[in-house]
Amino acid sequence: MSRRPFQRTRYQGLTASWSRRVLGQLRNSWRAGSLALLALLVGFYLGQNLTSLLMEAVPGGRPAMVLLLVLAFEVMVRLRTHLVRDEPSLGWVVADNLRIGLMLSVVLEAFKLGT
């Protein structure tokens, strides 16, 4: 008795996509991995410092600063989805990790402030 192939589901596609990405990161050179990690950490550092500095300088205070950051992140994501169709280059990976680090620091700052 032969075994029937599994049905192709969205979950199966998602797990296959994630495993390809993880294995792809492991196969990449140490330079690409270290640049991606460094971009994430630099984004977090810049987010911590820039939000505290710019919240006082931007007219409107914290709500205006958060709105500007969210709009900038949204524009960046929209550009990436329109410009990159296949596997992103190292520059796009670094830009994505900077964005993720910035967003993580803004969310963490919101939790610390209780807002």
C-alpha positions in Angstrom: 0.0 0.0 0.0 1.5 3.3 -1.1 1.4 6.4 1.1 -0.7 9.3 -0.1 1.0 12.7 -0.2 -0.1 15.2 2.4 -2.5 17.9 1.4 -0.8 21.2 0.7 -2.0 23.6 3.5 -1.1 27.1 4.4 0.4 25.9 7.6 2.7 23.5 5.7 3.7 26.3 3.4 4.4 28.6 6.3 6.6 26.0 8.1 8.5 25.2 4.9 9.1 28.9 4.3 10.4 29.5 7.9 12.6 26.4 7.7 14.1 27.6 4.4 14.8 31.0 6.0 16.4 29.6 9.1 18.5 27.2 7.1 19.4 30.0 4.7 20.6 32.1 7.6 22.8 29.2 8.8 24.2 28.7 5.4 25.1 32.4 4.9 28.5 33.7 5.6 29.3 35.0 9.0 29.5 38.5 7.6 25.9 38.5 6.5 24.7 37.1 9.9 26.8 39.5 11.9 25.6 42.5 9.9 22.0 41.5 10.3 22.4 41.0 14.1 24.4 44.3 14.4 21.7 46.1 12.5 19.1 44.8 14.9 21.1 46.0 17.9 22.0 49.3 16.3 18.3 49.9 15.5 17.4 49.1 19.1 20.1 51.5 20.4 19.0 54.3 18.0 15.4 53.8 18.9 16.1 54.1 22.6 18.1 57.3 22.2 16.3 59.0 19.3 12.8 58.6 20.8 13.9 60.2 24.1 15.7 63.1 22.3 13.2 63.7 19.5 10.1 63.5 21.7 11.1 66.8 23.3 12.1 68.4 20.0 9.1 67.5 17.8 6.2 69.8 18.2 3.3 67.9 19.6 5.5 65.7 21.8 5.1 61.9 22.1 2.0 61.4 20.0 3.4 63.2 17.1 6.7 61.4 17.3 5.0 58.0 17.5 2.8 58.9 14.5 5.9 59.9 12.5 7.7 56.7 13.4 4.7 54.5 12.4 4.3 56.3 9.1 8.0 56.0 8.3 7.9 52.2 9.2 4.8 51.8 7.0 6.4 53.5 4.0 9.5 51.4 4.4 7.5 48.2 4.5 5.4 49.2 1.5 8.6 50.1 -0.5 10.2 46.8 0.4 7.1 44.8 -0.7 6.9 46.6 -4.1 10.7 46.6 -4.8 11.7 43.1 -3.6 10.0 40.1 -5.0 12.4 37.3 -4.4 15.0 36.7 -1.7 16.0 40.1 -0.3 19.6 41.3 -0.6 21.8 42.0 2.4 21.0 45.7 2.2 17.3 45.0 2.6 17.9 42.6 5.4 20.0 45.2 7.2 17.2 47.8 6.6 14.6 45.4 7.9 16.5 44.6 11.0 17.1 48.3 11.7 13.4 48.8 11.4 12.6 45.9 13.7 15.1 47.1 16.3 13.6 50.6 16.2 10.1 49.3 16.5 11.0 47.0 19.4 12.6 49.8 21.3 9.6 52.1 20.8 7.2 49.4 22.0 9.5 48.6 25.0 9.6 52.3 25.8 5.8 52.4 25.7 5.6 49.5 28.2 8.1 51.2 30.5 6.1 54.4 30.5 2.9 52.6 30.9 1.2 54.2 27.9 
